[in-house]
Amino acid sequence: MVQDEGYEKISTTAKLVAHIRAFTDIPFTKEIAAASGAEKDFQTLAGESAEFMTQSAFNFEARYKTTDQIIARYHITQVLEIAAGLSPRGLAMTENPDVVYVATDLPGILEQEKAIADSILAKMNIHRSNLYYRIANALDRESLLQAAIPFRSGKPIAIITEGLLPYLTNGEKETLAGNIHALIRQYDGIWVTSDVPPKQLWNFISQADDTMQQRMQKVSGATGRDIETNTFEDENAVRQFFTNAGFTIEEYPYSNVLDDLSSVKLSKFKREEILEILQMLKTLILTIRSS
């Protein structure tokens, strides 16, 4: 059993993302941000980058909506989100009674996410029997297999990781990939991850945000994880990693959802600048490679 000690610190970034998502039209984001007190943690972690990050909410909105668009495209109705943090996806997706959604995370943040979701549903006088919260460590295969028990065999699943890989060492990434490979072997389906921006992209963003380095240091200090070291070196490193892990790769650019982004109109960035950024960002659709 993988010990959770040390990994719980990563969960502090969930509130940073929750606050930024509240600047979009993604369902339930404003309620989650308010209930979790996300703004305080956001200000602490973002520091001098706070304004730049809120102006860049379109990045987080595109990441979220790209993942949802992929799941819809594949007509998958069984979803496992690993290290879900304060994701609103479970509340949104399970409005469809045919969807089974399981959020997993470490105990502290998962209990908070479940309490917030329960409160929101209670106010709406709604019960969701297709929405599950399961404690699981992404690096512990048995806990992930246990979390997947609500899924029906013979139906494909979508496994989501959003914002997890940058906090993992290469060895930890390999463990995670092996665990996900095992889950997909059992259920069939896809792994959807947006956690692949290489260092060149960080360098590009740094040109627009001269406080980014300071922000990354704050996040690294709060989580105890060296984000800069853990980031993929380049796109070749991304392809090599997932290929070696036994997956085939399909790229899905963030720019596919540009017209669906509500936060664009709130941003000081010009549309052509936003498009340029989104064309460099992508979500990967990973399937098990045939032997």
Long-range contacts (C-beta under 8 A, 24 or more apart in sequence): 1-137, 1-140, 1-142, 1-143, 2-137, 2-139, 2-140, 2-143, 4-106, 4-107, 4-137, 6-224, 7-106, 7-137, 7-139, 8-106, 8-107, 8-108, 8-109, 9-222, 9-223, 9-224, 9-225, 10-83, 10-164, 10-167, 10-223, 10-225, 11-85, 11-105, 11-106, 11-108, 11-109, 12-41, 12-45, 12-222, 12-223, 13-45, 13-85, 13-163, 13-167, 13-219, 13-222, 13-223, 14-85, 14-86, 14-109, 15-40, 15-41, 15-42, 15-86, 16-41, 16-42, 16-45, 16-46, 16-219, 17-60, 17-85, 17-86, 17-163, 18-42, 18-85, 18-86, 20-53, 20-54, 20-57, 20-60, 21-57, 21-60, 21-61, 21-64, 21-88, 23-54, 23-57, 23-263, 23-266, 24-57, 24-60, 24-61, 24-64, 24-261, 24-262, 24-263, 25-262, 26-61, 26-64, 26-65, 26-88, 26-92, 27-88, 27-91, 27-92, 28-88, 28-91, 28-92, 28-120, 29-88, 31-116, 31-120, 32-86, 32-88, 32-116, 32-120, 35-116, 35-119, 35-120, 36-86, 36-112, 36-116, 38-86, 44-218, 44-222, 45-215, 45-218, 45-219, 45-222, 46-215, 46-218, 47-211, 47-214, 47-215, 47-218, 48-211, 48-214, 48-215, 49-209, 49-211, 49-212, 49-214, 49-215, 52-208, 52-209, 52-211, 52-212, 53-215, 55-266, 55-267, 55-268, 55-269, 56-209, 56-267, 56-269, 57-263, 57-266, 57-267, 58-261, 58-263, 58-264, 58-267, 58-269, 58-274, 58-278, 59-254, 59-277, 59-278, 59-281, 61-261, 61-262, 61-263, 62-254, 62-255, 62-257, 62-258, 62-261, 62-278, 62-281, 63-162, 63-194, 63-254, 63-281, 63-283, 64-89, 64-162, 65-257, 65-260, 65-261, 66-194, 66-252, 66-253, 66-254, 66-256, 66-257, 66-283, 67-160, 67-162, 67-192, 67-194, 67-283, 68-93, 69-252, 69-256, 69-257, 70-158, 70-190, 70-192, 70-252, 70-283, 70-285, 71-158, 71-192, 74-156, 74-158, 74-190, 74-285, 76-156, 76-157, 76-158, 76-189, 76-190, 77-155, 78-151, 78-152, 78-155, 78-156, 78-157, 78-158, 78-187, 78-189, 79-157, 79-158, 79-159, 79-160, 80-104, 80-144, 80-147, 80-148, 80-151, 80-157, 80-158, 80-159, 80-160, 80-183, 81-159, 81-160, 81-161, 81-162, 82-136, 82-138, 82-144, 82-159, 82-160, 82-161, 82-164, 82-176, 82-180, 83-138, 83-161, 83-163, 83-164, 84-110, 84-113, 84-160, 85-109, 85-113, 85-163, 86-112, 86-113, 86-116, 87-113, 87-162, 89-160, 90-117, 90-131, 90-133, 91-117, 91-120, 91-121, 91-128, 91-131, 94-128, 94-130, 94-131, 97-130, 99-130, 100-130, 100-132, 100-150, 100-151, 100-152, 101-130, 101-131, 101-132, 102-132, 102-133, 102-134, 102-147, 102-148, 102-150, 102-151, 103-131, 103-132, 103-133, 103-134, 104-133, 104-134, 104-135, 104-136, 104-138, 104-143, 104-144, 104-147, 105-135, 105-136, 106-135, 106-137, 107-135, 110-134, 110-135, 138-164, 138-176, 138-179, 139-172, 139-175, 139-176, 139-179, 140-179, 141-178, 141-179, 141-182, 144-179, 144-180, 144-183, 145-182, 145-183, 145-186, 148-183, 148-186, 148-187, 151-187, 153-186, 153-187, 155-187, 155-188, 156-187, 156-188, 156-189, 156-190, 157-183, 157-184, 157-187, 157-188, 157-189, 158-189, 158-190, 158-191, 158-192, 159-183, 159-184, 159-189, 159-190, 159-191, 159-192, 160-192, 160-193, 161-191, 161-192, 161-193, 161-194, 161-195, 162-193, 162-194, 162-195, 163-194, 163-195, 164-195, 165-193, 165-195, 165-196, 165-230, 166-195, 166-225, 166-227, 166-230, 166-231, 167-223, 167-225, 167-227, 167-230, 168-225, 168-230, 169-229, 169-230, 170-230, 170-241, 173-241, 174-245, 177-241, 177-242, 177-245, 177-246, 177-247, 178-245, 181-245, 181-246, 181-247, 181-288, 184-287, 184-288, 185-288, 190-285, 190-286, 190-287, 191-247, 191-284, 191-285, 191-286, 191-287, 192-283, 192-284, 192-285, 192-286, 193-283, 193-284, 193-286, 194-281, 194-282, 194-283, 194-284, 196-232, 196-238, 196-282, 196-284, 197-231, 197-232, 197-280, 197-281, 198-231, 198-232, 198-233, 198-234, 198-235, 198-237, 198-238, 199-228, 199-231, 199-232, 199-233, 199-234, 200-234, 201-280, 201-281, 202-228, 202-231, 204-280, 205-277, 238-284, 242-284, 242-286, 243-289, 246-288, 246-289, 247-286, 247-287, 247-288, 247-289, 248-286, 248-287, 248-288, 248-289, 249-284, 249-285, 249-286, 250-284, 250-285, 250-286, 250-287, 251-282, 251-283, 251-284, 251-285, 252-282, 252-283, 252-284, 252-285, 253-278, 253-279, 253-281, 253-282, 254-278, 254-279, 254-281, 254-282, 254-283, 255-279
